[in-house]
Structures are given as structure tokens and as C-alpha cells.
Amino acid sequence: MGKWMGFAGMVATYVAAMFGGVAAVGYFIAGVLPHHTLRGALLVFLECLLVLRVTFACGTRFSTLTNGVIVLGLHGLAFIGGWIEQIGAMTDSPRLVTAGVASSLIMPTESIWRRASFEMQSSFTRSLQFSPFSNVSAPSAAMLVYAVVYLLVAMIVAIYLSHQRDL
């Protein structure tokens, strides 16, 4: 837990610096600030914590290279599934939306990212359904609750598996 908390602190510092820097540059160059920046930053921090926790959980059983491949593969699956869900929502294809939601249940990182993006957009940007950052199918609050539960379960699994290892 101590090692994870140290990494979580580093991630928190990075996310705060990144969001603060981007907001400052946007404000000084264009005089605008994103909507709900803090909410978006907290959601991105949750996404990072999820990847970190899954990495720790997989690291209790797999080698470093295998662990990286698994976590990157899960993150890639979530990314592709998020795009599939968006395309399904734009083309009114329930099967594509279901496939995208299923990928979010396997690894909810992309749905958290899309929710953060949705929270920080203006209503005008939300209405543009053809932009790369459009959220035709924005994740619900239930998905955020699922992501937090996913994080806690991954933590429990990581602690249990690390106690089972022969050091």
C-alpha cells in the first residue's frame, strides 16, 4: 500500500501540474478557462489510479513485460471500445454501443476519460457531434461508481495476491 500511495502522490502531482499548466496557457493565450476543470482533473486522476492499481494487481502474478502488455492491452481495448460506442451512438447502432459498454466494463478508463471530457466542454462543443472530442454517448454517474468499485476490487485483489507470493 505504501508503494502504491507514493505512486498515487506522484500521479496527483503530475495531473495537478498538467491541468494547471494547460488551464494557465489557455487563459493567458485566449482568455478562456475550461468548464469544471477541477471535476475533469479529478476524473483524470481516477483514471490514472485505475491504471496504476491494475498494474499493481497484475504485477503480483506476472513479469514486468507481461504486466505491461496486459495493462496496455486492457487500456487499448477500452480506448477502441470507447470509439466503437461513440460510432454506434452516432449511427444509431445498439450492437456497437453494447460492445463499447462491454469494453468499458472490462476496463473503465476510457469511459472516465470521456466523462472528464464531457464535464469540461461547453454546451456548444457538446452539440458538435462530429468533432474528435464529441460525446454522443457520455458515460453516466453509474459508470463512475462502477469505476470506483473496480478500483477497490483491484486493490483488494492486489493485496490478497501480494500476500500469497513467496518472497
C-alpha positions, 0 to 999 in steps of 0.5 A, spaced: 500 500 500 505 504 501 508 503 494 502 504 491 500 511 495 507 514 493 505 512 486 498 515 487 502 522 490 506 522 484 500 521 479 496 527 483 502 531 482 503 530 475 495 531 473 495 537 478 501 540 474 498 538 467 491 541 468 494 547 471 499 548 466 494 547 460 488 551 464 494 557 465 496 557 457 489 557 455 487 563 459 493 567 458 493 565 450 485 566 449 482 568 455 478 562 456 478 557 462 475 550 461 468 548 464 469 544 471 476 543 470 477 541 477 471 535 476 475 533 469 482 533 473 479 529 478 476 524 473 483 524 470 486 522 476 481 516 477 483 514 471 490 514 472 489 510 479 485 505 475 491 504 471 496 504 476 492 499 481 491 494 475 498 494 474 499 493 481 494 487 481 497 484 475 504 485 477 503 480 483 502 474 478 506 476 472 513 479 469 514 486 468 513 485 460 507 481 461 504 486 466 505 491 461 502 488 455 496 486 459 495 493 462 496 496 455 492 491 452 486 492 457 487 500 456 487 499 448 481 495 448 477 500 452 480 506 448 477 502 441 471 500 445 470 507 447 470 509 439 466 503 437 460 506 442 461 513 440 460 510 432 454 506 434 451 512 438 452 516 432 449 511 427 444 509 431 447 502 432 445 498 439 450 492 437 456 497 437 454 501 443 453 494 447 460 492 445 463 499 447 459 498 454 462 491 454 469 494 453 468 499 458 466 494 463 472 490 462 476 496 463 473 503 465 478 508 463 476 510 457 469 511 459 472 516 465 476 519 460 470 521 456 466 523 462 472 528 464 471 530 457 464 531 457 464 535 464 469 540 461 466 542 454 461 547 453 454 546 451 456 548 444 462 543 443 457 538 446 452 539 440 458 538 435 457 531 434 462 530 429 468 533 432 474 528 435 472 530 442 464 529 441 460 525 446 454 522 443 454 517 448 457 520 455 458 515 460 453 516 466 454 517 474 453 509 474 459 508 470 463 512 475 461 508 481 462 502 477 469 505 476 470 506 483 468 499 485 473 496 480 478 500 483 477 497 490 476 490 487 483 491 484 486 493 490 483 488 494 485 483 489 492 486 489 493 485 496 490 478 497 495 476 491 501 480 494 500 476 500 500 469 497 507 470 493 513 467 496 518 472 497 
